[in-house]
Amino acid sequence: MTVDWTINLTGFITIAMLLAGGVVAWVTLRWRVTALENSLPDAKKAIEIDRNAAALNGAAVNASLKIMQERIEDIRAKSAHELAEFKLEVAKNYAGYAALRDMEARLVKAIDELGERLEKLSEDRPRSRP
């Protein structure tokens, strides 16, 4: 097998088209890289602006959470104080078991005495006969 190294018009056109395609590809690539390099500072600025906005939003959220936490703590403290006052009021005014038993005994005694009076009254009353 022998290789023919002679250059004819077809081979020359092929080589020229390959070289032209390579140059066009290189120029296009270089143009796109340059465009991206030129847009890089704008992208960096946009990222920095977004980062600053996110930091500000985070700080605002943290401040809101702190305010809410303080309010919750105030409400909890107020509720605890009100509960303590209620417990004290109940302790002062709550009738104990012994006091209830004593009152029950007095009520039963008073009812029994009332019943006896009614019986006595009905016995003393003259009965009318037809």
Backbone as a chain_set.jsonl record, in Angstrom:
{"seq": "MTVDWTINLTGFITIAMLLAGGVVAWVTLRWRVTALENSLPDAKKAIEIDRNAAALNGAAVNASLKIMQERIEDIRAKSAHELAEFKLEVAKNYAGYAALRDMEARLVKAIDELGERLEKLSEDRPRSRP", "coords": {"N": [[0.827, -1.154, 0.0], [0.541, 2.127, -0.853], [1.0, 5.588, -0.117], [-0.334, 8.469, -1.401], [1.121, 11.496, -1.519], [0.605, 13.812, -2.781], [-0.723, 17.056, -3.347], [-3.801, 18.009, -4.267], [-6.418, 20.013, -5.73], [-8.792, 19.446, -4.307], [-7.871, 18.405, -1.875], [-6.479, 20.651, -0.998], [-8.544, 22.534, -0.677], [-9.961, 21.271, 1.331], [-8.13, 21.293, 3.467], [-7.87, 24.063, 3.769], [-10.512, 24.749, 4.51], [-10.699, 23.389, 6.935], [-8.726, 24.766, 8.411], [-9.866, 27.355, 8.364], [-12.303, 26.867, 9.685], [-11.283, 26.127, 12.189], [-10.071, 28.564, 12.945], [-12.326, 30.244, 13.034], [-13.791, 28.963, 15.041], [-12.009, 29.316, 17.185], [-11.98, 32.133, 17.367], [-14.668, 32.644, 17.931], [-14.955, 31.319, 20.391], [-13.121, 32.776, 21.905], [-14.37, 35.285, 21.809], [-16.726, 34.756, 23.259], [-15.65, 34.087, 25.769], [-14.48, 36.523, 26.457], [-16.785, 38.101, 26.621], [-18.041, 36.873, 28.804], [-16.101, 37.376, 30.765], [-16.328, 40.142, 30.877], [-18.896, 40.411, 31.901], [-18.609, 39.401, 34.401], [-17.874, 41.173, 36.643], [-20.348, 42.49, 37.006], [-21.983, 40.354, 37.698], [-20.732, 39.62, 40.06], [-21.278, 41.899, 41.595], [-24.078, 41.723, 41.702], [-24.357, 39.335, 43.128], [-23.17, 40.09, 45.528], [-24.932, 42.113, 46.336], [-27.251, 40.569, 46.682], [-26.329, 38.918, 48.731], [-25.929, 40.802, 50.781], [-28.56, 41.685, 51.101], [-29.738, 39.32, 51.978], [-28.381, 39.02, 54.391], [-29.308, 41.268, 55.765], [-32.029, 40.642, 55.865], [-31.877, 38.337, 57.423], [-30.912, 39.454, 59.811], [-33.094, 41.073, 60.442], [-35.057, 39.129, 60.846], [-33.936, 37.795, 63.045], [-34.038, 39.878, 64.939], [-36.813, 40.216, 65.114], [-37.515, 37.71, 66.123], [-36.256, 37.85, 68.61], [-37.699, 39.924, 69.827], [-40.221, 38.713, 69.888], [-39.621, 36.551, 71.545], [-39.023, 37.877, 73.944], [-41.518, 39.0, 74.457], [-43.074, 36.696, 74.785], [-41.84, 35.678, 77.059], [-42.493, 37.708, 78.888], [-45.28, 37.397, 78.964], [-45.407, 34.803, 79.974], [-44.253, 35.193, 82.493], [-46.102, 36.957, 83.611], [-48.372, 35.318, 83.627], [-47.486, 33.338, 85.382], [-47.247, 34.842, 87.72], [-49.932, 35.632, 88.087], [-51.036, 33.095, 88.48], [-49.78, 32.367, 90.851], [-50.891, 34.299, 92.562], [-53.566, 33.503, 92.417], [-53.418, 30.961, 93.568], [-52.701, 31.699, 96.17], [-54.984, 33.111, 96.92], [-56.888, 31.056, 96.813], [-55.84, 29.429, 98.813], [-56.252, 31.058, 101.003], [-59.073, 31.362, 101.101], [-60.196, 28.877, 100.758], [-62.213, 26.307, 101.851], [-61.372, 23.988, 104.199], [-61.228, 20.385, 104.692], [-61.905, 19.671, 107.317], [-63.292, 21.949, 108.153], [-65.485, 21.867, 106.441], [-66.7, 19.486, 107.308], [-67.402, 20.227, 109.901], [-69.245, 22.297, 109.375], [-71.178, 20.809, 108.041], [-72.046, 19.166, 110.098], [-73.201, 21.065, 111.813], [-75.275, 21.997, 110.151], [-76.817, 19.654, 109.835], [-77.613, 19.282, 112.493], [-79.115, 21.624, 112.891], [-81.198, 21.168, 111.064], [-82.327, 18.872, 112.139], [-83.26, 19.9, 114.61], [-85.133, 21.72, 113.646], [-86.911, 19.965, 112.478], [-87.817, 18.634, 114.783], [-89.125, 20.715, 116.087], [-91.183, 21.2, 114.279], [-92.586, 18.779, 114.504], [-93.357, 18.906, 117.182], [-94.958, 21.156, 117.117], [-97.004, 20.261, 115.465], [-98.076, 18.297, 117.114], [-99.047, 19.748, 119.319], [-101.129, 21.177, 118.333], [-104.592, 21.45, 118.088], [-106.71, 18.916, 116.93], [-109.068, 18.889, 114.487], [-112.242, 17.342, 114.352], [-114.534, 15.828, 112.275]], "CA": [[0.0, 0.0, 0.0], [1.33, 3.355, -0.983], [0.243, 6.808, 0.189], [-0.061, 9.526, -2.369], [1.252, 12.729, -0.774], [0.437, 14.969, -3.661], [-1.842, 17.901, -2.956], [-4.593, 18.464, -5.4], [-7.341, 21.088, -5.381], [-9.72, 18.951, -3.305], [-7.144, 18.351, -0.609], [-6.163, 22.011, -0.606], [-9.791, 23.135, -0.199], [-10.282, 20.615, 2.602], [-7.222, 21.836, 4.486], [-8.23, 25.468, 3.959], [-11.774, 24.78, 5.255], [-10.394, 22.988, 8.312], [-8.049, 25.892, 9.056], [-10.84, 28.44, 8.525], [-13.225, 26.442, 10.756], [-10.56, 26.216, 13.46], [-9.913, 29.98, 13.291], [-13.659, 30.749, 13.402], [-14.119, 28.392, 16.348], [-11.17, 29.977, 18.181], [-12.44, 33.521, 17.502], [-15.969, 32.602, 18.607], [-14.694, 30.965, 21.779], [-12.465, 33.917, 22.54], [-15.376, 36.333, 21.95], [-17.617, 34.367, 24.359], [-14.889, 34.203, 27.014], [-14.361, 37.953, 26.738], [-18.103, 38.562, 27.058], [-18.246, 36.373, 30.168], [-15.208, 38.121, 31.651], [-16.88, 41.484, 31.04], [-20.108, 40.35, 32.72], [-18.258, 38.882, 35.718], [-18.039, 42.159, 37.726], [-21.78, 42.719, 37.239], [-22.486, 39.181, 38.418], [-20.2, 39.712, 41.424], [-22.054, 42.939, 42.275], [-25.414, 41.185, 41.964], [-24.225, 38.353, 44.205], [-22.902, 40.84, 46.766], [-26.189, 42.764, 46.719], [-28.124, 39.518, 47.207], [-25.769, 38.48, 50.012], [-26.231, 41.847, 51.754], [-30.0, 41.646, 51.355], [-30.002, 38.135, 52.798], [-27.874, 39.305, 55.739], [-30.253, 42.2, 56.388], [-33.246, 39.884, 56.173], [-31.562, 37.477, 58.565], [-30.852, 40.297, 61.008], [-34.463, 41.472, 60.756], [-35.74, 37.955, 61.4], [-33.403, 37.576, 64.386], [-34.584, 40.914, 65.807], [-38.227, 39.892, 65.337], [-37.557, 36.557, 67.026], [-35.879, 38.307, 69.954], [-38.849, 40.664, 70.355], [-41.26, 37.733, 70.187], [-39.184, 35.773, 72.696], [-39.197, 38.724, 75.123], [-42.962, 39.114, 74.717], [-43.513, 35.408, 75.333], [-41.327, 35.6, 78.435], [-43.316, 38.615, 79.695], [-46.591, 36.77, 79.145], [-45.22, 33.66, 80.867], [-44.022, 35.708, 83.843], [-47.382, 37.49, 84.084], [-49.231, 34.169, 83.918], [-46.971, 32.692, 86.592], [-47.603, 35.717, 88.83], [-51.375, 35.499, 88.292], [-51.285, 31.775, 89.051], [-49.359, 32.41, 92.254], [-51.911, 35.062, 93.286], [-54.767, 32.67, 92.52], [-53.145, 29.912, 94.564], [-52.753, 32.334, 97.474], [-56.399, 33.4, 97.178], [-57.536, 29.773, 97.111], [-55.357, 28.977, 100.115], [-56.888, 31.89, 102.039], [-60.52, 31.24, 101.151], [-60.633, 27.509, 100.529], [-62.67, 25.621, 103.053], [-60.705, 22.708, 104.356], [-62.075, 19.217, 104.927], [-62.414, 19.739, 108.691], [-64.293, 23.017, 108.218], [-66.693, 21.372, 105.776], [-67.335, 18.487, 108.191], [-67.998, 20.972, 111.006], [-70.434, 22.96, 108.852], [-72.164, 19.777, 107.768], [-72.606, 18.732, 111.387], [-74.092, 22.132, 112.277], [-76.484, 21.999, 109.312], [-77.618, 18.48, 110.185], [-78.183, 19.559, 113.816], [-80.173, 22.627, 112.718], [-82.324, 20.528, 110.376], [-82.969, 17.987, 113.121], [-83.994, 20.747, 115.556], [-86.286, 22.238, 112.92], [-87.847, 18.84, 112.364], [-88.41, 18.411, 116.107], [-90.072, 21.809, 116.33], [-92.378, 20.965, 113.465], [-93.321, 17.664, 115.117], [-93.947, 19.404, 118.423], [-96.023, 22.069, 116.721], [-98.135, 19.475, 114.961], [-98.663, 17.567, 118.239], [-99.737, 20.703, 120.177], [-102.233, 21.736, 117.594], [-105.775, 20.613, 118.252], [-107.164, 18.313, 115.684], [-110.51, 19.059, 114.283], [-112.849, 16.109, 113.889], [-115.849, 16.094, 111.677]], "C": [[0.888, 1.24, 0.0], [0.427, 4.545, -0.724], [0.661, 7.855, -0.81], [-0.062, 10.846, -1.623], [1.094, 13.958, -1.659], [-0.799, 15.735, -3.243], [-2.527, 18.35, -4.23], [-5.566, 19.532, -4.888], [-8.309, 20.652, -4.287], [-9.047, 18.89, -1.942], [-6.835, 19.741, -0.092], [-7.404, 22.701, -0.038], [-10.17, 22.538, 1.157], [-9.422, 21.178, 3.724], [-7.564, 23.285, 4.787], [-9.514, 25.576, 4.775], [-11.558, 24.375, 6.71], [-9.717, 24.118, 9.067], [-9.026, 27.037, 9.318], [-11.827, 28.093, 9.642], [-12.569, 26.537, 12.114], [-10.405, 27.664, 13.907], [-11.249, 30.562, 13.741], [-14.053, 30.225, 14.779], [-13.321, 29.083, 17.443], [-11.64, 31.407, 18.421], [-13.777, 33.549, 18.254], [-15.791, 32.286, 20.093], [-14.08, 32.128, 22.531], [-13.461, 35.052, 22.766], [-16.32, 36.019, 23.129], [-16.912, 34.477, 25.708], [-14.764, 35.667, 27.417], [-15.692, 38.512, 27.245], [-18.392, 38.102, 28.491], [-17.357, 37.1, 31.167], [-15.725, 39.529, 31.898], [-18.125, 41.485, 31.932], [-19.818, 39.862, 34.141], [-18.38, 39.935, 36.823], [-19.51, 42.446, 38.035], [-22.379, 41.558, 38.035], [-21.996, 39.207, 39.869], [-20.964, 40.76, 42.222], [-23.443, 42.419, 42.631], [-25.388, 40.177, 43.11], [-24.002, 39.06, 45.538], [-24.162, 41.543, 47.266], [-27.151, 41.741, 47.32], [-27.644, 39.041, 48.574], [-26.08, 39.506, 51.101], [-27.718, 41.858, 52.111], [-30.356, 40.458, 52.245], [-29.526, 38.364, 54.232], [-28.819, 40.255, 56.47], [-31.553, 41.496, 56.761], [-33.032, 38.972, 57.372], [-31.514, 38.27, 59.86], [-32.253, 40.733, 61.423], [-35.243, 40.316, 61.38], [-35.249, 37.689, 62.818], [-33.945, 38.606, 65.369], [-36.052, 40.636, 66.12], [-38.36, 38.713, 66.301], [-37.222, 36.96, 68.456], [-37.037, 39.058, 70.6], [-39.957, 39.698, 70.746], [-40.901, 36.909, 71.417], [-39.36, 36.586, 73.98], [-40.679, 38.857, 75.476], [-43.505, 37.825, 75.314], [-43.063, 35.263, 76.777], [-42.124, 36.511, 79.364], [-44.678, 37.99, 79.987], [-46.487, 35.593, 80.102], [-45.041, 34.116, 82.303], [-45.327, 36.249, 84.432], [-48.322, 36.356, 84.46], [-48.783, 33.467, 85.196], [-47.343, 33.516, 87.825], [-49.096, 35.612, 89.14], [-51.728, 34.147, 88.9], [-50.907, 31.752, 90.529], [-50.376, 33.182, 93.095], [-53.187, 34.24, 93.467], [-54.585, 31.574, 93.562], [-53.229, 30.479, 95.979], [-54.201, 32.629, 97.866], [-57.147, 32.125, 97.537], [-57.111, 29.282, 98.485], [-56.006, 29.772, 101.242], [-58.367, 31.54, 102.201], [-61.049, 29.822, 100.986], [-61.039, 26.868, 101.847], [-62.014, 24.254, 103.106], [-61.7, 21.601, 104.677], [-62.698, 19.285, 106.325], [-63.496, 20.809, 108.805], [-65.591, 22.573, 107.552], [-67.436, 20.363, 106.655], [-68.035, 19.189, 109.356], [-69.283, 21.658, 110.542], [-71.534, 21.95, 108.568], [-72.838, 19.323, 109.063], [-73.571, 19.789, 111.922], [-75.377, 22.176, 111.462], [-77.394, 20.82, 109.649], [-78.314, 18.707, 111.528], [-79.333, 20.557, 113.697], [-81.389, 22.03, 112.026], [-83.072, 19.603, 111.332], [-83.8, 18.793, 114.113], [-85.248, 21.314, 114.898], [-87.35, 21.159, 112.761], [-88.55, 18.568, 113.687], [-89.435, 19.489, 116.423], [-91.357, 21.602, 115.53], [-93.216, 19.822, 114.045], [-94.042, 18.109, 116.382], [-95.12, 20.319, 118.116], [-97.237, 21.304, 116.226], [-98.81, 18.69, 116.08], [-99.478, 18.506, 119.128], [-100.992, 21.254, 119.518], [-103.458, 20.847, 117.768], [-106.26, 20.109, 116.897], [-108.677, 18.508, 115.599], [-111.075, 17.761, 113.722], [-114.208, 16.437, 113.285], [-116.979, 15.343, 112.31]], "O": [[1.848, 1.352, 0.763], [-0.757, 4.527, -1.061], [1.847, 8.096, -1.035], [-1.106, 11.288, -1.143], [1.454, 15.059, -1.242], [-1.801, 15.147, -2.835], [-1.938, 18.965, -5.119], [-5.516, 19.901, -3.715], [-8.614, 21.454, -3.404], [-9.643, 19.304, -0.948], [-6.916, 19.993, 1.11], [-7.315, 23.383, 0.982], [-10.653, 23.254, 2.034], [-9.925, 21.5, 4.8], [-7.547, 23.694, 5.948], [-9.595, 26.426, 5.661], [-12.164, 24.95, 7.614], [-10.067, 24.408, 10.21], [-9.005, 27.627, 10.398], [-12.15, 28.953, 10.462], [-13.193, 26.969, 13.084], [-10.577, 27.977, 15.085], [-11.3, 31.296, 14.728], [-14.592, 30.973, 15.595], [-13.861, 29.405, 18.502], [-11.692, 31.851, 19.568], [-13.981, 34.398, 19.122], [-16.412, 32.92, 20.946], [-14.472, 32.43, 23.658], [-13.41, 35.717, 23.801], [-16.67, 36.912, 23.901], [-17.516, 34.915, 26.687], [-14.924, 36.008, 28.589], [-15.719, 39.303, 28.188], [-18.93, 38.865, 29.293], [-17.786, 37.409, 32.279], [-15.582, 40.058, 33.0], [-18.377, 42.46, 32.641], [-20.701, 39.909, 34.997], [-18.947, 39.627, 37.871], [-19.876, 42.624, 39.197], [-23.189, 41.769, 38.938], [-22.738, 38.865, 40.79], [-21.268, 40.543, 43.395], [-23.928, 42.649, 43.739], [-26.282, 40.162, 43.956], [-24.578, 38.675, 46.555], [-24.432, 41.569, 48.467], [-27.789, 42.004, 48.34], [-28.451, 38.789, 49.469], [-26.452, 39.136, 52.214], [-28.087, 42.019, 53.274], [-31.176, 40.579, 53.155], [-30.191, 37.949, 55.181], [-29.1, 40.069, 57.654], [-32.109, 41.724, 57.835], [-33.903, 38.85, 58.233], [-32.014, 37.817, 60.89], [-32.571, 40.761, 62.612], [-36.0, 40.512, 62.331], [-36.051, 37.389, 63.703], [-34.277, 38.264, 66.504], [-36.487, 40.8, 67.26], [-39.215, 38.719, 67.186], [-37.834, 36.468, 69.404], [-37.329, 38.859, 71.779], [-40.565, 39.84, 71.807], [-41.765, 36.601, 72.237], [-39.799, 36.047, 74.996], [-41.049, 38.831, 76.65], [-44.309, 37.86, 76.246], [-43.818, 34.781, 77.622], [-42.405, 36.138, 80.503], [-45.168, 38.045, 81.115], [-47.363, 35.394, 80.944], [-45.595, 33.52, 83.226], [-45.622, 36.028, 85.607], [-48.994, 36.417, 85.49], [-49.616, 33.05, 86.001], [-47.711, 32.956, 88.858], [-49.488, 35.514, 90.302], [-52.621, 34.061, 89.743], [-51.625, 31.187, 91.355], [-50.693, 32.774, 94.213], [-53.811, 34.271, 94.527], [-55.493, 31.294, 94.345], [-53.758, 29.831, 96.882], [-54.593, 32.419, 99.014], [-57.954, 32.118, 98.467], [-57.936, 28.772, 99.243], [-56.28, 29.228, 102.312], [-58.857, 31.435, 103.326], [-62.258, 29.607, 101.071], [-60.293, 26.892, 102.826], [-62.101, 23.469, 102.162], [-62.88, 21.865, 104.907], [-63.882, 18.991, 106.495], [-64.505, 20.601, 109.478], [-66.678, 22.873, 108.048], [-68.664, 20.389, 106.731], [-69.132, 18.794, 109.753], [-70.298, 21.607, 111.237], [-72.705, 22.22, 108.833], [-74.052, 19.123, 109.107], [-74.641, 19.45, 112.429], [-76.457, 22.371, 112.02], [-78.612, 20.98, 109.736], [-79.485, 18.359, 111.682], [-80.387, 20.379, 114.308], [-82.517, 22.368, 112.383], [-84.302, 19.558, 111.33], [-84.927, 18.411, 114.425], [-86.305, 21.38, 115.524], [-88.544, 21.425, 112.896], [-89.752, 18.3, 113.708], [-90.499, 19.197, 116.969], [-92.462, 21.801, 116.034], [-94.444, 19.91, 114.064], [-95.19, 17.735, 116.622], [-96.155, 20.26, 118.781], [-98.372, 21.663, 116.538], [-100.012, 18.438, 116.003], [-100.515, 18.094, 119.647], [-101.852, 21.775, 120.228], [-103.372, 19.629, 117.611], [-106.21, 20.806, 115.883], [-109.417, 18.299, 116.56], [-110.532, 17.158, 112.796], [-114.93, 17.284, 113.81], [-118.127, 15.487, 111.892]]}, "num_chains": 1, "name": "protein.A"}
